[in-house]
Amino acid sequence: MNSRNITDDLFLTNAVRVAPEDTPFWYTSGKLGPFYINTHFLVKNEEEANRMLKVIEETIKEDKLTAPSKIFDEFMALYHSSETFRNVTDQLVAEARKYDFDIISGGERRDYFFSMLPAHILGKKHLTIYKDLSAVITDSEFHSPKTADKSMLEGKKILHIADLITEASSYERAWVPVIRGFGAEIKDTIAVIDRRQSGREVLKGLGVDMDTLAGIDASLFDQAKGSGYINEQQYDLVMKFLSDPDKYMKDFISDHPDFINSQIALGGKAKERAELAISKGYC
């Protein structure tokens, strides 16, 4: 197994990207932050990650029953050609070996990047869950697809593998109810990244324990600074944000009084996010 630190791959592929000191990222909430997370970039880079999202969307649209096999084939090729994808996959496999389970599940769309290959490598069936709460079960070679139902899953132990856990809303709304609705058991989940928000607590309330390869905390950015992926100024801004996200935004706006107007002038998403921030009273 490739033992390279996952932190290297997160920054080398821009899966975790820290903004320049004076140009923070807009989040969908209308707030500002100094870093952005796209875990699926670990597949190789942004271009390849976006291509795979299109593959996933198109194959699901064509036929949900055959989609898992087609998606798996693409990821299998990437496993052989991309060192970063192979590294994260092998680390997930090593973590998964610690658990007792019958089937690995992944939810549409980004979970598939990280759930399919471990199922194959460990010789486990895969449960491909869709946004409409339907699911397809395949063998470890992603052959013999069947529309999942209670007769196939009742009493089975499921390990869900995800890309990123923030507030675990997808688990609460979809993944856990779907799995338990089939009469299966889910007590454990593994994710590549823990956003260090309320996800762990939400999952605990659902009776699910969480394991991750990396967390968005000070130690991650300590390593990034030590390896030269971010500079001292970026590091300081990240530390301020982690300490108090609301104060970070307030201080940034105060130090850059023309920022909001300049974002509105840019139009597009920048304008939308700036106006959202104003409407919510963030600035």
Helices and strands as residue ranges (DSSP letters): H 6-12, E 16-18, E 25-26, E 32-33, E 35-37, G 39-43, H 46-62, H 67-81, H 83-96, E 103-107, H 112-121, E 125-129, E 135-138, E 146-147, H 150-153, E 157-165, H 169-170, I 171-175, H 176-181, E 185-194, H 199-205, E 209-215, H 218-226, H 232-243, H 245-255, H 259-266, H 268-279
